[in-house]
Amino acid sequence: MTKISRYAFKECTGLKSLAIPQSVTCIEEYAFEGCTGLQTVSLPNSLTSLEQCAFSGCVGLKSMTIPGSVTVIDRYVFEDCTGLTSVSIPKSVTKISGSAFVNCKGLTGV
């Protein structure tokens, strides 16, 4: 598996933690949108793409570490992640699209 497809886990509210396999290079649009119970995510070093709304509405997320292989954070990736307080963004990221962190009201550290 090299990608997590669009809508793959949309609104899986019972999903609490996630360790994405090293083979995954792309998390497609809306893959985890509305996973309100999701608290921890481990992204692989192979990941190169976080597409639009990938984690939108994941209100349970507290922190996120983006791996150094990612170069672009697409639009609305973390939209409405109101519990998100910190995000670690590596120097490899050359573009953060508009509204990537819209309504992340708890975000205090990047």
C-alpha positions in Angstrom: 0.0 0.0 0.0 1.5 3.3 -1.0 -1.4 5.6 -0.2 -4.4 6.0 2.0 -7.3 6.6 -0.3 -9.8 9.5 -0.3 -12.5 9.0 2.4 -10.9 5.7 3.6 -11.5 6.4 7.3 -13.9 9.3 7.1 -15.9 9.8 10.3 -14.5 6.7 12.0 -15.1 8.2 15.4 -14.0 5.2 17.3 -10.4 5.3 15.8 -8.1 6.4 18.7 -4.6 6.0 17.5 -2.9 5.4 14.2 0.5 4.2 13.0 0.7 4.6 9.3 3.0 2.0 7.6 6.4 3.0 6.1 5.1 2.0 2.6 2.7 5.0 2.5 3.8 8.0 0.6 0.5 9.9 0.3 -2.6 10.5 2.5 -5.3 11.5 0.0 -8.1 14.0 0.4 -10.5 13.6 3.4 -8.8 10.3 4.4 -9.4 10.8 8.1 -11.9 13.7 8.0 -14.2 13.7 11.0 -12.3 11.1 13.0 -13.2 12.9 16.2 -11.8 10.2 18.6 -8.4 10.2 16.9 -5.8 11.3 19.5 -2.4 10.2 18.2 -1.0 9.7 14.7 2.5 8.4 13.7 3.4 9.5 10.2 6.0 7.5 8.3 9.3 8.9 7.0 8.2 7.8 3.5 5.3 10.2 3.5 5.6 13.0 0.8 2.1 14.3 0.5 -0.7 15.4 2.9 -3.6 16.3 0.7 -6.6 18.6 1.2 -8.6 17.9 4.4 -6.7 14.8 5.3 -7.2 15.3 9.0 -10.0 17.9 8.9 -12.3 17.8 12.0 -10.0 15.5 14.0 -10.8 17.4 17.2 -9.0 14.9 19.5 -5.6 15.4 17.9 -3.2 17.2 20.4 0.0 17.3 18.5 1.4 16.4 15.1 5.0 15.8 13.9 5.3 16.1 10.1 8.2 13.9 8.8 11.1 15.5 6.9 10.0 13.8 3.6 6.9 16.1 3.3 7.4 19.2 1.2 3.8 20.6 0.9 0.9 20.8 3.4 -2.2 21.2 1.3 -5.3 23.3 2.0 -7.4 22.5 5.0 -5.3 19.5 6.1 -5.9 20.3 9.8 -9.1 22.4 9.5 -11.2 22.4 12.6 -8.7 20.4 14.7 -9.6 22.4 17.7 -7.7 20.2 20.2 -4.4 20.6 18.2 -1.9 22.5 20.4 1.4 21.9 18.6 2.7 21.0 15.2 6.3 20.2 14.3 7.0 21.2 10.7 10.4 20.3 9.2 12.5 22.5 7.0 11.7 20.3 4.0 8.2 21.9 3.9 8.4 24.6 1.2 4.7 25.4 1.0 1.8 25.5 3.5 -1.3 26.1 1.5 -3.9 28.7 2.6 -6.2 27.6 5.4 -4.1 24.5 6.3 -4.7 25.3 10.0 -8.0 27.2 9.8 -10.0 27.0 13.1 -7.2 25.3 15.0 -8.1 27.5 18.0 -5.9 25.6 20.5 -2.7 25.8 18.4 0.0 27.5 20.5 3.2 26.2 19.0 4.5 25.5 15.5 
